[in-house]
Amino acid sequence: MVPFTKASACGNDFLIIDGVHAPADLFQFSKQICDRHNGVGADGVEWLFPAQGADMRIRLINADGTEAEISGNGTRCVAAYLVNNGHSGNLAIQTGAGTKLCELVLRDGNGFEFEMDMGEPQVGDELSIQTAFGRVQGTLVSTATRITWSL
């Protein structure tokens, strides 16, 4: 049995699991547990590991079994989990995209609001994608600037 916490932020939901329970095949297990029909259901799993120089190190495995550098919503879910379990409201969380600082702005019962600096947005190339509804044009943007979200 693997204990977990399920948290949601802005329409995304994540399972938060202590890395001590990480199976040999982290990717397949994450894919199975995130399945909304045959598992718990989630957008991804935030695996928690000890960190040096930070409060926690996390690895995000998406519902399809791939690893992502970061999810702003997922990182804030981890911050809420940590505060709920006794950590201070100012957290340093190591992600695949570097260490992110999360500052607790407001707590109302099980609702949390954090401010987190995701870094300067990086604007990439334009792209064109063919969908079932036609061709869609867009521009890649890697992240958002300093914003506040409620969990």
Summary of the structure (lengths in Angstrom):
residues: 151
radius of gyration: 16.2
end to end distance: 27.0
largest distance: 49.9
contacts: 447
relative contact order: 0.15
helix: 17%
strand: 47%
